[in-house]
Amino acid sequence: MAKFLIRNTIRTLRFHNGEMTQQALADQVGVTRQTIHAIEAAKYSPSLELAFRIAAVFEVPLEAVFQYEPETS
């Protein structure tokens, strides 16, 4: 069975939104800065609710923030 990865563009979106800090994003979505860091580093997959809250902060569709892709070997 193929493995899949959840990739994200949070760092890029933060940069294009006034170089928003991880802490500022965390404050807006109700999590810790460490959680945002872990999501950006693909070490933690957010809940669906958190994923939608992050997309809402940037006013983009969920697919513009998170991509579910097959892992390449």
C-alpha positions in Angstrom: 0.0 0.0 0.0 1.3 3.4 -1.0 2.2 5.9 1.8 0.9 9.5 1.6 2.2 12.7 2.9 0.4 15.9 3.9 2.4 18.8 2.5 1.6 22.4 3.2 2.3 25.9 2.1 1.9 27.6 5.5 5.4 29.1 5.5 4.9 30.7 2.1 1.5 31.9 3.0 2.8 33.5 6.2 5.6 35.2 4.2 3.1 36.6 1.7 0.9 37.9 4.5 3.2 40.5 5.9 5.8 37.9 7.1 3.3 36.7 9.7 5.1 34.9 12.6 4.3 31.4 13.6 3.1 32.9 16.9 0.7 35.3 15.2 -0.8 32.5 13.2 -1.0 30.3 16.3 -2.8 33.0 18.2 -5.4 33.4 15.4 -6.2 29.7 15.2 -5.9 28.9 18.9 -2.9 26.6 19.1 0.7 27.0 20.3 3.6 28.3 18.2 5.1 24.8 18.5 2.1 23.2 16.9 2.4 25.6 13.9 6.1 24.8 13.7 5.4 21.0 13.8 2.7 21.3 11.1 5.0 23.4 8.8 7.8 20.8 9.3 5.3 18.0 8.4 5.9 16.4 11.8 2.3 16.7 12.8 -1.0 16.5 10.8 -3.6 19.0 12.0 -7.2 18.1 12.7 -9.6 18.9 9.9 -11.0 21.7 12.0 -7.6 23.3 12.5 -6.7 22.9 8.9 -9.9 24.8 7.9 -9.1 27.5 10.6 -5.6 28.0 9.1 -7.0 28.3 5.6 -9.6 30.8 6.8 -6.8 33.0 8.3 -5.3 33.3 4.8 -8.7 33.5 3.1 -7.8 30.6 0.7 -9.3 27.2 0.0 -8.1 24.3 2.1 -6.3 22.9 -1.0 -4.2 26.0 -1.2 -2.7 25.2 2.2 -2.6 21.4 2.4 -1.8 18.8 -0.3 -2.2 15.1 0.2 0.4 13.5 -2.0 1.9 10.0 -2.5 5.3 9.6 -0.8 8.0 9.0 -3.4 10.7 6.5 -2.6 
